[in-house]
Amino acid sequence: MKLDDAAARLEALGNTTRLKIYRALVRAGHAGMPVGRLQERLKIPASTLSHHVKTLVAVGLISQLREGTTLVCHAEYDMMRSLVGFLVSECCVDESGCGSARPAA
């Protein structure tokens, strides 16, 4: 993942409302959640939800699919794994003896 892409995704999640939306969709699982239920659960106006969902879709963290007359939002789990992987991929690389037990303080 490119640094700019990771930054855009993290910036999107840096908003409290968008983070609540994202967490609700992650908890919903692969079935996703209809927009109406998401709005009821989070108790936010439809226009506010739409604005924040649009931002999360734009950075690839969620997707929307129409099922009949219902618009269903889904967390993009591969993108989530990729973002988390990006964050931990270089964990401790500059530390000698990475992975070994730390000395007692």
CYANA upper distance limits for C-alpha pairs under 8 A (distance plus 0.5 A):
  1 MET  CA      5 ASP  CA      7.20
  1 MET  CA      6 ALA  CA      7.21
  1 MET  CA     82 SER  CA      7.68
  1 MET  CA     83 LEU  CA      7.96
  1 MET  CA     86 PHE  CA      7.03
  2 LYS  CA      6 ALA  CA      6.83
  3 LEU  CA      7 ALA  CA      6.60
  4 ASP  CA      8 ALA  CA      6.70
  5 ASP  CA      9 ARG  CA      6.82
  5 ASP  CA     59 VAL  CA      8.26
  6 ALA  CA     10 LEU  CA      6.59
  6 ALA  CA     83 LEU  CA      6.88
  6 ALA  CA     86 PHE  CA      8.16
  7 ALA  CA     11 GLU  CA      6.41
  8 ALA  CA     12 ALA  CA      6.72
  8 ALA  CA     59 VAL  CA      7.20
  9 ARG  CA     13 LEU  CA      6.88
  9 ARG  CA     56 LEU  CA      8.35
  9 ARG  CA     59 VAL  CA      6.23
  9 ARG  CA     60 GLY  CA      8.33
  9 ARG  CA     61 LEU  CA      7.73
  9 ARG  CA     83 LEU  CA      8.46
 10 LEU  CA     14 GLY  CA      6.55
 11 GLU  CA     15 ASN  CA      7.85
 12 ALA  CA     18 ARG  CA      7.35
 12 ALA  CA     19 LEU  CA      8.44
 12 ALA  CA     55 THR  CA      7.26
 12 ALA  CA     56 LEU  CA      6.95
 12 ALA  CA     59 VAL  CA      8.12
 13 LEU  CA     18 ARG  CA      6.33
 13 LEU  CA     19 LEU  CA      5.52
 13 LEU  CA     22 TYR  CA      8.31
 14 GLY  CA     18 ARG  CA      8.07
 14 GLY  CA     19 LEU  CA      7.36
 15 ASN  CA     19 LEU  CA      6.58
 16 THR  CA     20 LYS  CA      6.72
 17 THR  CA     21 ILE  CA      6.76
 17 THR  CA     52 HIS  CA      7.89
 18 ARG  CA     22 TYR  CA      6.55
 18 ARG  CA     52 HIS  CA      6.26
 18 ARG  CA     53 VAL  CA      7.83
 18 ARG  CA     56 LEU  CA      7.81
 19 LEU  CA     23 ARG  CA      6.52
 20 LYS  CA     24 ALA  CA      6.61
 20 LYS  CA     42 LEU  CA      8.15
 21 ILE  CA     25 LEU  CA      6.81
 21 ILE  CA     38 LEU  CA      8.00
 21 ILE  CA     42 LEU  CA      8.08
 21 ILE  CA     53 VAL  CA      8.23
 22 TYR  CA     26 VAL  CA      6.63
 22 TYR  CA     56 LEU  CA      8.48
 22 TYR  CA     61 LEU  CA      8.40
 22 TYR  CA     62 ILE  CA      8.12
 22 TYR  CA     75 ALA  CA      7.41
 23 ARG  CA     27 ARG  CA      6.61
 24 ALA  CA     28 ALA  CA      6.65
 24 ALA  CA     38 LEU  CA      8.13
 25 LEU  CA     29 GLY  CA      7.29
 25 LEU  CA     32 GLY  CA      6.58
 25 LEU  CA     33 MET  CA      7.03
 25 LEU  CA     73 CYS  CA      7.68
 25 LEU  CA     74 HIS  CA      6.59
 25 LEU  CA     75 ALA  CA      5.92
 26 VAL  CA     74 HIS  CA      8.29
 26 VAL  CA     75 ALA  CA      6.01
 26 VAL  CA     77 TYR  CA      8.26
 28 ALA  CA     32 GLY  CA      5.94
 28 ALA  CA     33 MET  CA      6.87
 29 GLY  CA     74 HIS  CA      8.36
 29 GLY  CA     75 ALA  CA      8.16
 30 HIS  CA     74 HIS  CA      7.23
 30 HIS  CA     75 ALA  CA      7.94
 31 ALA  CA     74 HIS  CA      7.62
 32 GLY  CA     72 VAL  CA      6.73
 32 GLY  CA     73 CYS  CA      5.92
 32 GLY  CA     74 HIS  CA      4.84
 32 GLY  CA     75 ALA  CA      7.41
 33 MET  CA     37 ARG  CA      7.13
 33 MET  CA     38 LEU  CA      6.89
 33 MET  CA     72 VAL  CA      5.82
 33 MET  CA     73 CYS  CA      5.87
 33 MET  CA     74 HIS  CA      7.14
 34 PRO  CA     38 LEU  CA      6.78
 34 PRO  CA     70 THR  CA      6.99
 34 PRO  CA     71 LEU  CA      6.16
 34 PRO  CA     72 VAL  CA      4.57
 34 PRO  CA     73 CYS  CA      6.52
 35 VAL  CA     39 GLN  CA      6.60
 35 VAL  CA     70 THR  CA      8.22
 35 VAL  CA     71 LEU  CA      6.44
 35 VAL  CA     72 VAL  CA      6.32
 35 VAL  CA     73 CYS  CA      6.96
 36 GLY  CA     40 GLU  CA      6.75
 37 ARG  CA     41 ARG  CA      6.50
 38 LEU  CA     42 LEU  CA      6.63
 39 GLN  CA     43 LYS  CA      6.11
 39 GLN  CA     44 ILE  CA      6.20
 39 GLN  CA     45 PRO  CA      7.47
 39 GLN  CA     46 ALA  CA      7.08
 39 GLN  CA     49 LEU  CA      7.26
 40 GLU  CA     44 ILE  CA      7.77
 44 ILE  CA     48 THR  CA      7.08
 44 ILE  CA     49 LEU  CA      6.94
 45 PRO  CA     49 LEU  CA      6.75
 46 ALA  CA     50 SER  CA      6.54
 47 SER  CA     51 HIS  CA      6.75
 48 THR  CA     52 HIS  CA      6.87
 49 LEU  CA     53 VAL  CA      6.46
 50 SER  CA     54 LYS  CA      6.54
 51 HIS  CA     55 THR  CA      7.12
 52 HIS  CA     56 LEU  CA      6.95
 53 VAL  CA     57 VAL  CA      6.59
 53 VAL  CA     62 ILE  CA      8.32
 54 LYS  CA     58 ALA  CA      6.59
 55 THR  CA     59 VAL  CA      7.11
 56 LEU  CA     60 GLY  CA      6.86
 56 LEU  CA     61 LEU  CA      5.94
 56 LEU  CA     62 ILE  CA      6.26
 57 VAL  CA     61 LEU  CA      6.46
 57 VAL  CA     62 ILE  CA      5.49
 57 VAL  CA     63 SER  CA      6.06
 57 VAL  CA     64 GLN  CA      8.22
 60 GLY  CA     76 GLU  CA      7.59
 60 GLY  CA     79 MET  CA      7.43
 61 LEU  CA     75 ALA  CA      6.70
 61 LEU  CA     76 GLU  CA      5.80
 61 LEU  CA     77 TYR  CA      8.35
 61 LEU  CA     79 MET  CA      6.61
 61 LEU  CA     80 MET  CA      7.22
 62 ILE  CA     73 CYS  CA      7.24
 62 ILE  CA     74 HIS  CA      5.95
 62 ILE  CA     75 ALA  CA      4.93
 62 ILE  CA     76 GLU  CA      5.50
 63 SER  CA     73 CYS  CA      6.22
 63 SER  CA     74 HIS  CA      5.77
 63 SER  CA     75 ALA  CA      7.04
 63 SER  CA     76 GLU  CA      7.17
 64 GLN  CA     71 LEU  CA      7.03
 64 GLN  CA     72 VAL  CA      5.98
 64 GLN  CA     73 CYS  CA      4.94
 64 GLN  CA     74 HIS  CA      6.66
 65 LEU  CA     71 LEU  CA      6.29
 65 LEU  CA     72 VAL  CA      5.80
 65 LEU  CA     73 CYS  CA      7.05
 65 LEU  CA     74 HIS  CA      8.43
 66 ARG  CA     70 THR  CA      6.18
 66 ARG  CA     71 LEU  CA      4.97
 66 ARG  CA     72 VAL  CA      6.59
 67 GLU  CA     71 LEU  CA      6.68
 67 GLU  CA     72 VAL  CA      7.43
 76 GLU  CA     80 MET  CA      6.88
 77 TYR  CA     81 ARG  CA      6.60
 78 ASP  CA     82 SER  CA      6.59
 79 MET  CA     83 LEU  CA      6.62
 80 MET  CA     84 VAL  CA      6.68
 81 ARG  CA     85 GLY  CA      6.36
 82 SER  CA     86 PHE  CA      6.55
 83 LEU  CA     87 LEU  CA      6.86
 84 VAL  CA     88 VAL  CA      6.90
 85 GLY  CA     89 SER  CA      6.03
 86 PHE  CA     90 GLU  CA      8.34
 87 LEU  CA     91 CYS  CA      8.31
 92 CYS  CA     98 CYS  CA      6.43
 93 VAL  CA     98 CYS  CA      7.59
